Amino acid sequence: MSIGRMIAIALAVASPFSGVAAQDLSQGKPRPDINSLPVSVNATREQLLLGDRIFHGEAARGTCFQCHGWDGKGTATGNDLTNGSLNWGESFKEIKATILNNMKLAPGQDGDLTPDDVHAVTA
């Protein structure tokens, strides 16, 4: 691993707002195929695409992938979002409420998400 890569990772761990690009943190993992995901009845394809960009840190300074993993399979600090069992609610409304609550508990840690952004991430 190069010194530059180690510094980028260290900065990203030290501060989610360090300016390190999301792609630098993918650690070479392929991005999940967004086109293979079904669209919820509560959302549109455009919201799903925006939610993916936010999740991966490409919009609204989203930081979701830092805890939930580049592939959504979770880390020590964020649960697996791919196994079909969500810890904090199964409904679209409950998931949105959880995200909004987490944003209140740690302002700024989830990026600059608007209510529309939260809806997109939930999609």
MODELLER restraints for C-alpha pairs under 7 A, 6 or more apart:
rsr = mdl.restraints
at = mdl.atoms
rsr.add(forms.Gaussian(group=physical.xy_distance, feature=features.Distance(at['CA:8:A'], at['CA:20:A']), mean=6.29, stdev=0.5))
rsr.add(forms.Gaussian(group=physical.xy_distance, feature=features.Distance(at['CA:9:A'], at['CA:25:A']), mean=6.82, stdev=0.5))
rsr.add(forms.Gaussian(group=physical.xy_distance, feature=features.Distance(at['CA:11:A'], at['CA:18:A']), mean=6.07, stdev=0.5))
rsr.add(forms.Gaussian(group=physical.xy_distance, feature=features.Distance(at['CA:12:A'], at['CA:18:A']), mean=5.92, stdev=0.5))
rsr.add(forms.Gaussian(group=physical.xy_distance, feature=features.Distance(at['CA:12:A'], at['CA:20:A']), mean=6.17, stdev=0.5))
rsr.add(forms.Gaussian(group=physical.xy_distance, feature=features.Distance(at['CA:16:A'], at['CA:63:A']), mean=6.86, stdev=0.5))
rsr.add(forms.Gaussian(group=physical.xy_distance, feature=features.Distance(at['CA:22:A'], at['CA:56:A']), mean=6.15, stdev=0.5))
rsr.add(forms.Gaussian(group=physical.xy_distance, feature=features.Distance(at['CA:22:A'], at['CA:57:A']), mean=5.31, stdev=0.5))
rsr.add(forms.Gaussian(group=physical.xy_distance, feature=features.Distance(at['CA:22:A'], at['CA:58:A']), mean=6.80, stdev=0.5))
rsr.add(forms.Gaussian(group=physical.xy_distance, feature=features.Distance(at['CA:26:A'], at['CA:70:A']), mean=5.78, stdev=0.5))
rsr.add(forms.Gaussian(group=physical.xy_distance, feature=features.Distance(at['CA:31:A'], at['CA:71:A']), mean=6.66, stdev=0.5))
rsr.add(forms.Gaussian(group=physical.xy_distance, feature=features.Distance(at['CA:32:A'], at['CA:71:A']), mean=6.15, stdev=0.5))
rsr.add(forms.Gaussian(group=physical.xy_distance, feature=features.Distance(at['CA:39:A'], at['CA:45:A']), mean=6.01, stdev=0.5))
rsr.add(forms.Gaussian(group=physical.xy_distance, feature=features.Distance(at['CA:39:A'], at['CA:48:A']), mean=6.90, stdev=0.5))
rsr.add(forms.Gaussian(group=physical.xy_distance, feature=features.Distance(at['CA:40:A'], at['CA:123:A']), mean=6.26, stdev=0.5))
rsr.add(forms.Gaussian(group=physical.xy_distance, feature=features.Distance(at['CA:43:A'], at['CA:123:A']), mean=5.72, stdev=0.5))
rsr.add(forms.Gaussian(group=physical.xy_distance, feature=features.Distance(at['CA:47:A'], at['CA:120:A']), mean=4.57, stdev=0.5))
rsr.add(forms.Gaussian(group=physical.xy_distance, feature=features.Distance(at['CA:47:A'], at['CA:123:A']), mean=6.52, stdev=0.5))
rsr.add(forms.Gaussian(group=physical.xy_distance, feature=features.Distance(at['CA:48:A'], at['CA:120:A']), mean=5.78, stdev=0.5))
rsr.add(forms.Gaussian(group=physical.xy_distance, feature=features.Distance(at['CA:48:A'], at['CA:123:A']), mean=5.26, stdev=0.5))
rsr.add(forms.Gaussian(group=physical.xy_distance, feature=features.Distance(at['CA:50:A'], at['CA:120:A']), mean=5.98, stdev=0.5))
rsr.add(forms.Gaussian(group=physical.xy_distance, feature=features.Distance(at['CA:51:A'], at['CA:117:A']), mean=6.90, stdev=0.5))
rsr.add(forms.Gaussian(group=physical.xy_distance, feature=features.Distance(at['CA:51:A'], at['CA:120:A']), mean=4.35, stdev=0.5))
rsr.add(forms.Gaussian(group=physical.xy_distance, feature=features.Distance(at['CA:51:A'], at['CA:121:A']), mean=3.89, stdev=0.5))
rsr.add(forms.Gaussian(group=physical.xy_distance, feature=features.Distance(at['CA:51:A'], at['CA:123:A']), mean=6.61, stdev=0.5))
rsr.add(forms.Gaussian(group=physical.xy_distance, feature=features.Distance(at['CA:52:A'], at['CA:121:A']), mean=6.81, stdev=0.5))
rsr.add(forms.Gaussian(group=physical.xy_distance, feature=features.Distance(at['CA:53:A'], at['CA:59:A']), mean=5.61, stdev=0.5))
rsr.add(forms.Gaussian(group=physical.xy_distance, feature=features.Distance(at['CA:54:A'], at['CA:60:A']), mean=6.05, stdev=0.5))
rsr.add(forms.Gaussian(group=physical.xy_distance, feature=features.Distance(at['CA:54:A'], at['CA:61:A']), mean=6.99, stdev=0.5))
rsr.add(forms.Gaussian(group=physical.xy_distance, feature=features.Distance(at['CA:54:A'], at['CA:62:A']), mean=4.71, stdev=0.5))
rsr.add(forms.Gaussian(group=physical.xy_distance, feature=features.Distance(at['CA:54:A'], at['CA:121:A']), mean=6.79, stdev=0.5))
rsr.add(forms.Gaussian(group=physical.xy_distance, feature=features.Distance(at['CA:55:A'], at['CA:62:A']), mean=5.68, stdev=0.5))
rsr.add(forms.Gaussian(group=physical.xy_distance, feature=features.Distance(at['CA:55:A'], at['CA:63:A']), mean=6.36, stdev=0.5))
rsr.add(forms.Gaussian(group=physical.xy_distance, feature=features.Distance(at['CA:55:A'], at['CA:64:A']), mean=4.84, stdev=0.5))
rsr.add(forms.Gaussian(group=physical.xy_distance, feature=features.Distance(at['CA:55:A'], at['CA:65:A']), mean=5.70, stdev=0.5))
rsr.add(forms.Gaussian(group=physical.xy_distance, feature=features.Distance(at['CA:55:A'], at['CA:121:A']), mean=6.65, stdev=0.5))
rsr.add(forms.Gaussian(group=physical.xy_distance, feature=features.Distance(at['CA:56:A'], at['CA:62:A']), mean=6.72, stdev=0.5))
rsr.add(forms.Gaussian(group=physical.xy_distance, feature=features.Distance(at['CA:56:A'], at['CA:63:A']), mean=6.91, stdev=0.5))
rsr.add(forms.Gaussian(group=physical.xy_distance, feature=features.Distance(at['CA:56:A'], at['CA:64:A']), mean=6.74, stdev=0.5))
rsr.add(forms.Gaussian(group=physical.xy_distance, feature=features.Distance(at['CA:56:A'], at['CA:65:A']), mean=5.57, stdev=0.5))
rsr.add(forms.Gaussian(group=physical.xy_distance, feature=features.Distance(at['CA:56:A'], at['CA:70:A']), mean=6.87, stdev=0.5))
rsr.add(forms.Gaussian(group=physical.xy_distance, feature=features.Distance(at['CA:57:A'], at['CA:63:A']), mean=5.47, stdev=0.5))
rsr.add(forms.Gaussian(group=physical.xy_distance, feature=features.Distance(at['CA:60:A'], at['CA:111:A']), mean=6.02, stdev=0.5))
rsr.add(forms.Gaussian(group=physical.xy_distance, feature=features.Distance(at['CA:60:A'], at['CA:112:A']), mean=5.03, stdev=0.5))
rsr.add(forms.Gaussian(group=physical.xy_distance, feature=features.Distance(at['CA:60:A'], at['CA:113:A']), mean=5.72, stdev=0.5))
rsr.add(forms.Gaussian(group=physical.xy_distance, feature=features.Distance(at['CA:61:A'], at['CA:111:A']), mean=4.51, stdev=0.5))
rsr.add(forms.Gaussian(group=physical.xy_distance, feature=features.Distance(at['CA:61:A'], at['CA:112:A']), mean=5.78, stdev=0.5))
rsr.add(forms.Gaussian(group=physical.xy_distance, feature=features.Distance(at['CA:62:A'], at['CA:110:A']), mean=5.88, stdev=0.5))
rsr.add(forms.Gaussian(group=physical.xy_distance, feature=features.Distance(at['CA:62:A'], at['CA:111:A']), mean=4.71, stdev=0.5))
rsr.add(forms.Gaussian(group=physical.xy_distance, feature=features.Distance(at['CA:63:A'], at['CA:110:A']), mean=5.45, stdev=0.5))
rsr.add(forms.Gaussian(group=physical.xy_distance, feature=features.Distance(at['CA:63:A'], at['CA:111:A']), mean=6.14, stdev=0.5))
rsr.add(forms.Gaussian(group=physical.xy_distance, feature=features.Distance(at['CA:64:A'], at['CA:110:A']), mean=6.81, stdev=0.5))
rsr.add(forms.Gaussian(group=physical.xy_distance, feature=features.Distance(at['CA:65:A'], at['CA:72:A']), mean=6.76, stdev=0.5))
rsr.add(forms.Gaussian(group=physical.xy_distance, feature=features.Distance(at['CA:67:A'], at['CA:74:A']), mean=6.57, stdev=0.5))
rsr.add(forms.Gaussian(group=physical.xy_distance, feature=features.Distance(at['CA:67:A'], at['CA:75:A']), mean=5.81, stdev=0.5))
rsr.add(forms.Gaussian(group=physical.xy_distance, feature=features.Distance(at['CA:67:A'], at['CA:77:A']), mean=5.31, stdev=0.5))
rsr.add(forms.Gaussian(group=physical.xy_distance, feature=features.Distance(at['CA:67:A'], at['CA:78:A']), mean=4.52, stdev=0.5))
rsr.add(forms.Gaussian(group=physical.xy_distance, feature=features.Distance(at['CA:68:A'], at['CA:74:A']), mean=4.05, stdev=0.5))
rsr.add(forms.Gaussian(group=physical.xy_distance, feature=features.Distance(at['CA:68:A'], at['CA:75:A']), mean=5.68, stdev=0.5))
rsr.add(forms.Gaussian(group=physical.xy_distance, feature=features.Distance(at['CA:68:A'], at['CA:78:A']), mean=4.60, stdev=0.5))
rsr.add(forms.Gaussian(group=physical.xy_distance, feature=features.Distance(at['CA:68:A'], at['CA:79:A']), mean=5.95, stdev=0.5))
rsr.add(forms.Gaussian(group=physical.xy_distance, feature=features.Distance(at['CA:68:A'], at['CA:80:A']), mean=6.34, stdev=0.5))
rsr.add(forms.Gaussian(group=physical.xy_distance, feature=features.Distance(at['CA:69:A'], at['CA:75:A']), mean=5.90, stdev=0.5))
rsr.add(forms.Gaussian(group=physical.xy_distance, feature=features.Distance(at['CA:72:A'], at['CA:80:A']), mean=5.96, stdev=0.5))
rsr.add(forms.Gaussian(group=physical.xy_distance, feature=features.Distance(at['CA:72:A'], at['CA:81:A']), mean=5.31, stdev=0.5))
rsr.add(forms.Gaussian(group=physical.xy_distance, feature=features.Distance(at['CA:72:A'], at['CA:82:A']), mean=6.11, stdev=0.5))
rsr.add(forms.Gaussian(group=physical.xy_distance, feature=features.Distance(at['CA:73:A'], at['CA:80:A']), mean=4.27, stdev=0.5))
rsr.add(forms.Gaussian(group=physical.xy_distance, feature=features.Distance(at['CA:73:A'], at['CA:81:A']), mean=5.88, stdev=0.5))
rsr.add(forms.Gaussian(group=physical.xy_distance, feature=features.Distance(at['CA:73:A'], at['CA:82:A']), mean=5.85, stdev=0.5))
rsr.add(forms.Gaussian(group=physical.xy_distance, feature=features.Distance(at['CA:74:A'], at['CA:80:A']), mean=3.99, stdev=0.5))
rsr.add(forms.Gaussian(group=physical.xy_distance, feature=features.Distance(at['CA:74:A'], at['CA:81:A']), mean=6.73, stdev=0.5))
rsr.add(forms.Gaussian(group=physical.xy_distance, feature=features.Distance(at['CA:88:A'], at['CA:95:A']), mean=6.65, stdev=0.5))
rsr.add(forms.Gaussian(group=physical.xy_distance, feature=features.Distance(at['CA:88:A'], at['CA:98:A']), mean=6.57, stdev=0.5))
rsr.add(forms.Gaussian(group=physical.xy_distance, feature=features.Distance(at['CA:89:A'], at['CA:95:A']), mean=5.66, stdev=0.5))
rsr.add(forms.Gaussian(group=physical.xy_distance, feature=features.Distance(at['CA:92:A'], at['CA:122:A']), mean=6.72, stdev=0.5))
rsr.add(forms.Gaussian(group=physical.xy_distance, feature=features.Distance(at['CA:95:A'], at['CA:122:A']), mean=6.60, stdev=0.5))
rsr.add(forms.Gaussian(group=physical.xy_distance, feature=features.Distance(at['CA:96:A'], at['CA:118:A']), mean=6.51, stdev=0.5))
rsr.add(forms.Gaussian(group=physical.xy_distance, feature=features.Distance(at['CA:96:A'], at['CA:119:A']), mean=6.69, stdev=0.5))
rsr.add(forms.Gaussian(group=physical.xy_distance, feature=features.Distance(at['CA:96:A'], at['CA:122:A']), mean=6.12, stdev=0.5))
rsr.add(forms.Gaussian(group=physical.xy_distance, feature=features.Distance(at['CA:103:A'], at['CA:110:A']), mean=6.20, stdev=0.5))
